[in-house]
Each structure stands twice: as structure tokens, then as C-alpha cells.
């Protein structure tokens, strides 16, 4: 599994602790240093079953400074993917990528349902 995280993020640290407590092996990737590519984001979005808007870090400074709350609805999916791929700080984190699932953000119930069957 691939675990995309931003180490200073407290939610990412909680998610990482949860993975370790549940014995889940993963490869960690720093989302700011190694930004997801457009192709990765496209594949993850398709596998997640989530709306693309869910992949945006709506509480982040980059999102707010770009005024994306008002701009996103008018943007095409292509434009949104290009934007997400341009800056890892725009991407909601953590992301956990498995063979048949993608978890966006850390919600304990979602992670338990996907990983503790």
C-alpha cells in the first residue's frame, strides 16, 4: 500500500499511528516532496468512487489563496487534475492507496472497513 502524507500534519500522524497499531505495512511518500502525478490522480480518482472535489485539501492555505472554493465548480475535470498535480499541498491528505481501494483523508470507520475485514 502507498501512504501519501505530509509529516507535519497531525491527521497524517494519527493515520500513520493507526496503520502501525493495526500492523498494516505501507510505503510512505511525502506529498509535498513527491507530488502525485496527473496520471496517478486520475487512476486514484477512478478507483476511489469519490467526487474529484474530495481530493482537494479545502482547509489548506494554497486552496484558500487561489480562491478555489469559487473557481472549482467552473473548472473541467482535466483542469482540476492539472491543478492537483501542480502542488501536493492542494491534495487532501492522507491518502492510502491499495490494490482495490483509495482512502481520502483519515476517517477511522472508513479505514477499518477497508483494512480490518
C-alpha positions as CSV (number, residue, x, y, z in Angstrom):
1,X,0.0,0.0,0.0
2,X,1.0,3.5,-0.7
3,X,0.6,6.1,2.1
4,X,0.8,9.7,1.0
5,X,1.3,12.1,3.8
6,X,2.7,15.4,4.9
7,X,4.7,14.7,8.1
8,X,3.9,18.0,10.0
9,X,0.1,17.2,9.5
10,X,-1.4,15.9,12.8
11,X,-4.1,13.9,10.9
12,X,-1.4,12.2,8.8
13,X,0.5,11.4,12.0
14,X,-2.8,9.9,13.5
15,X,-3.3,7.8,10.4
16,X,0.3,6.6,10.4
17,X,0.0,5.6,14.1
18,X,-3.3,3.8,13.3
19,X,-1.6,1.8,10.4
20,X,1.2,0.8,12.7
21,X,-1.1,-0.2,15.6
22,X,-3.1,-2.4,13.1
23,X,0.1,-4.0,11.6
24,X,-0.6,-2.6,8.1
25,X,2.5,-2.4,6.0
26,X,2.9,0.5,3.7
27,X,5.3,2.6,1.7
28,X,5.3,6.3,2.9
29,X,5.5,9.1,0.5
30,X,5.9,12.8,1.3
31,X,3.2,14.5,-0.7
32,X,5.0,17.8,-0.9
33,X,8.4,16.5,-1.9
34,X,7.0,13.9,-4.3
35,X,3.8,15.3,-5.7
36,X,1.2,12.9,-7.2
37,X,1.2,13.0,-11.0
38,X,-1.9,13.7,-13.1
39,X,-1.9,10.1,-14.2
40,X,-1.8,8.8,-10.6
41,X,-4.5,11.2,-9.5
42,X,-6.7,10.1,-12.5
43,X,-6.3,6.5,-11.6
44,X,-6.9,7.1,-7.9
45,X,-10.0,9.2,-8.5
46,X,-11.5,6.5,-10.7
47,X,-10.7,3.8,-8.1
48,X,-12.0,5.8,-5.2
49,X,-15.6,6.3,-6.3
50,X,-15.4,9.7,-4.8
51,X,-16.1,13.1,-6.5
52,X,-12.9,14.8,-7.6
53,X,-13.6,17.7,-5.2
54,X,-12.9,15.3,-2.3
55,X,-9.3,15.1,-3.4
56,X,-8.8,18.8,-2.7
57,X,-7.4,20.0,0.7
58,X,-10.1,22.6,1.2
59,X,-8.8,23.7,4.5
60,X,-5.3,24.4,3.2
61,X,-3.7,27.7,2.6
62,X,-3.0,27.0,-1.1
63,X,-6.6,26.2,-1.7
64,X,-7.8,29.4,0.0
65,X,-5.2,31.7,-1.5
66,X,-6.1,30.5,-5.0
67,X,-9.8,31.1,-4.3
68,X,-10.7,27.6,-5.4
69,X,-14.0,27.4,-3.5
70,X,-15.5,29.7,-6.1
71,X,-13.3,28.5,-9.1
72,X,-13.6,24.7,-8.8
73,X,-17.3,24.4,-9.9
74,X,-16.5,26.1,-13.3
75,X,-13.3,24.0,-13.9
76,X,-13.3,20.9,-16.0
77,X,-12.1,17.6,-14.5
78,X,-8.9,17.9,-16.7
79,X,-8.2,21.4,-15.2
80,X,-8.8,20.2,-11.7
81,X,-6.4,17.2,-12.2
82,X,-3.8,19.5,-13.7
83,X,-4.1,21.8,-10.6
84,X,-3.9,18.9,-8.1
85,X,-0.8,17.6,-9.9
86,X,0.8,21.0,-9.7
87,X,1.1,21.2,-5.9
88,X,1.0,18.4,-3.4
89,X,-0.3,20.9,-0.8
90,X,-3.6,21.1,-2.7
91,X,-4.2,17.4,-2.3
92,X,-6.3,16.2,0.7
93,X,-4.2,14.0,2.9
94,X,-3.5,11.4,4.0
95,X,-4.2,9.2,1.0
96,X,-4.0,5.4,1.3
97,X,-3.8,3.6,-2.0
98,X,-4.5,-0.1,-2.0
99,X,-5.0,-2.5,-4.9
100,X,-8.7,-2.1,-5.0
101,X,-9.4,1.0,-2.9
102,X,-8.3,4.6,-2.3
103,X,-9.0,6.2,1.0
104,X,-9.0,10.0,1.0
105,X,-8.5,11.7,4.4
106,X,-8.5,9.8,7.7
107,X,-11.8,8.6,9.0
108,X,-11.3,5.6,11.4
109,X,-14.5,3.9,10.3
110,X,-13.6,4.0,6.6
111,X,-10.1,2.7,7.3
112,X,-11.4,-0.1,9.5
113,X,-14.0,-1.1,6.8
114,X,-11.3,-1.2,4.1
115,X,-8.5,-2.8,6.1
116,X,-9.9,-4.8,9.1
117,X,-12.2,-7.3,7.5
